[in-house]
Amino acid sequence: MTVPVPPYVPDPHRDRYAVRTAGMTASEIRALFSVAGRPEVVSLAGGMPNLAALPLGTLSAQVARIIAEDGLTALQYASAHGLPLLREQICDVMALEGITAHPDDVVVTVGSQMGLDLVTRLFCDPGDVVVAEGPSYVGALGSFAAYQAQVVHVAMDEHGMVPQELRAALREAANAGQRVKLLYTIPNFHNPSGVTLAAGRRAEIVEICRAYDVLVVEDNPYGLLGFDGRTHPALRSLDPVNVVYLGSFSKTFAPGLRVGWVLAPRAVREKLVLAMESATLCPPTLNQMIVSRYLATHDWQGRISVFREDYRERRDAMLAALERYMPPGCTWTVPDGGFYVWVTVPEGVDTKAMLPRAVAARVAYASGSGFYADKSGGRRLRLSYCYPTPERIREGVRRLAAVLESELSR
Ligand SMILES: Cc1ncc(COP(=O)(O)O)c(C=O)c1O
């Protein structure tokens, strides 16, 4: 039986919500999903990884075996800290980026998004300042807003966050009597800009934060997806005390399993486990066992190389199409890994206002304003090349360029 959609009524609970819910708004990207998901629309909007290279047959046999042989553990509650074996394996993953860590200091979370939420919950009171690259990851901005933290953006260039700009922002906040609690940064293959923080800037940024007594939150879901197969030294490898590191299996294995982690100094880690307990008791046991078995029995690094090749081919298709079709005056970043290209369009075009016209022309993107807490970024847009085929990417960029041309001639 289909139940009819209930008629709209004004929310009878509107006077009851906690004040902090005022900062909770649907992300522009989520609002787009329903239209962008239509098959005739080429979606360059979302950041869904391409899972086609996963060994589904082997995985399903493995999941069946976990349940058959270890089901009473796999389907049971477990520790809020995460399974010990998986925490050890996570330390091996992080070693690829120069991190030396003890498994006790790893807390497994429900995706790194939950790590972000818990870290913000632990550190931010209403009105506290979080400094972040401008632009920054929408999901992080959502968490900061939910805890009523104020975001101050620091400019980036093609080498990532600009250290002098960071220093100036921290000095200004200190002069204004503001309490800056966190620097939130995505050093590798940044979302949304695609840019990677230059090696020479890493130690400087860590040093500036130490000098201003600001905790660094390093969010690194894309670090193993560099197209040349190289990794970059994690900020955490430069400072094990003042950096909290967030990791994820979403982009290197499977986002649907929702397994991520936080690596934190001991005292913070203890508080994180308590926060984890109150949020969800424990991360899903079965999913942790699936990830753990995958890491133990698969050539997972070889599989990541396959993903990387796939993404590189798509990146190349996107860059070639941008070069070929985009009108003069448009510029874009050239990512060395990850999922995203960040485009700047000519003066006079507002990418948010243009979006419905783009969707009508059967192409979707993420408009720039969603990536800034102050909703600036009207001349920018993010294109994702991770999911569509190279042919669809070319067609999508061709359609987008036509929309931009007509926008410019309006
Ligand atoms: C920079 C960044 N951080 C965190 C996340 C969330 O990842 P997860 O699936 O691990 O929650 C994403 C997802 O797109 C991301 O781009």
PDBQT file of the ligand as one rigid body, heavy atoms in Angstrom, charges set to zero:
ROOT
HETATM    1  C1  LIG A 501      37.592  16.292   3.278  1.00  0.00    +0.000 C 
HETATM    2  C2  LIG A 501      36.613  15.259   3.710  1.00  0.00    +0.000 A 
HETATM    3  N1  LIG A 501      36.566  14.920   4.993  1.00  0.00    +0.000 NA
HETATM    4  C3  LIG A 501      35.705  13.995   5.429  1.00  0.00    +0.000 A 
HETATM    5  C4  LIG A 501      34.833  13.357   4.566  1.00  0.00    +0.000 A 
HETATM    6  C5  LIG A 501      33.883  12.358   5.121  1.00  0.00    +0.000 C 
HETATM    7  O1  LIG A 501      34.277  11.068   4.852  1.00  0.00    +0.000 OA
HETATM    8  P1  LIG A 501      33.679   9.794   5.549  1.00  0.00    +0.000 P 
HETATM    9  O2  LIG A 501      32.954   9.039   4.495  1.00  0.00    +0.000 OA
HETATM   10  O3  LIG A 501      34.855   9.060   6.089  1.00  0.00    +0.000 OA
HETATM   11  O4  LIG A 501      32.767  10.231   6.656  1.00  0.00    +0.000 OA
HETATM   12  C6  LIG A 501      34.845  13.694   3.208  1.00  0.00    +0.000 A 
HETATM   13  C7  LIG A 501      33.897  13.079   2.283  1.00  0.00    +0.000 C 
HETATM   14  O5  LIG A 501      33.709  13.481   1.166  1.00  0.00    +0.000 OA
HETATM   15  C8  LIG A 501      35.771  14.662   2.774  1.00  0.00    +0.000 A 
HETATM   16  O6  LIG A 501      35.853  15.027   1.487  1.00  0.00    +0.000 OA
ENDROOT
TORSDOF 0
